Amino acid sequence: MVGLTPAQTLPADLLANARLLPDRLAILPLIPKRSVIAEVGVALGDFSQRLLRVCDPELLIAIDLFDLHAKPGLWGRSTAELFGRGSHADHYRRRFVEPVREGRLRVLQGDSATVLDALEDASLDVAYLDADHGYEAIQRDLQAVQPKVRQAGWIIINDYIMNDAEGSNAPYGVVQATNQFMIANNWEMIYFAFHVYMYCDVVLRRVGGAAVPLLDPHWREQYYAGLEVSNARLEQALAALRASTSWRITGPLRGLRRLLMR
């Protein structure tokens, strides 16, 4: 295809244990609880929230440039509407005040490969890569993250597609860099998760791991049931907060802040 560089063909042995999943949400119940997870490229935190709720990690490390506030708009909304007068990092930290306070979420700002390189070796159970989709950037991220993932750990690659098929049609380097990494370093694909526009996810691990976990056929019901329980707990906590004396006392201050943020 014009403008696209072909990817290396994956040998059959690196696909022998691969299983198909309906979408990336189906990956989450397969991640062991209390794992250490690095999410590289967190955007506004929607997937971070899913990781925290479903996977219940011991630690989620959120890595991003946190520079989206510098753009004029995102996904049809102005950044002024999304972030107010604050920054992308401010928005993310406000959204996850409790996990940060509890030590379950660590926020690291900077170039993804540089930040990954500074992590302790063999400290991650799962690395989810969703940062720059250019070939060189994915290469750098994969090279940096490989020694940080434990022997039985996973690397999950987001948007395993050749180009931005839904938006600008700009070419990506995700497939090329991922296939090259798998062949050069003997990593196999264990899951291929579909997406309605084929922005698929693939899960990689070193060759020679344990049997690939099977997806419970009722995973979706369990997934949403877990979200309902989490939402109910959050609503109870919020109701208790709003009923507290301190909430009533600080009401005028919150109203003033909203006026100033307009």
Sequence and secondary structure as in RCSB ss.txt:
>XXXX:A:sequence
MVGLTPAQTLPADLLANARLLPDRLAILPLIPKRSVIAEVGVALGDFSQRLLRVCDPELLIAIDLFDLHAKPGLW
GRSTAELFGRGSHADHYRRRFVEPVREGRLRVLQGDSATVLDALEDASLDVAYLDADHGYEAIQRDLQAVQPKVR
QAGWIIINDYIMNDAEGSNAPYGVVQATNQFMIANNWEMIYFAFHVYMYCDVVLRRVGGAAVPLLDPHWREQYYA
GLEVSNARLEQALAALRASTSWRITGPLRGLRRLLMR
>XXXX:A:secstr
 TT        GGGTTT EEESSGGGGGGGS TT EEEEE  TTSHHHHHIIIII  SEEEEEE   GGGSSEET
TEEHHHHHTTS HHHHHHHHTHHHHHHTSEEEEES HHHHHHHS TT EEEEEE S  SHHHHHHHHHHHGGGEE
EEEEEEES  SSB TTTT  B  HHHHHHHHHHHHTEEEEEEE  TTS  EEEEEETT S      TTHHHHHHH
HHHHHHHHHHHHHHHHHHSHHHHHTHHHHHHHHHHH 
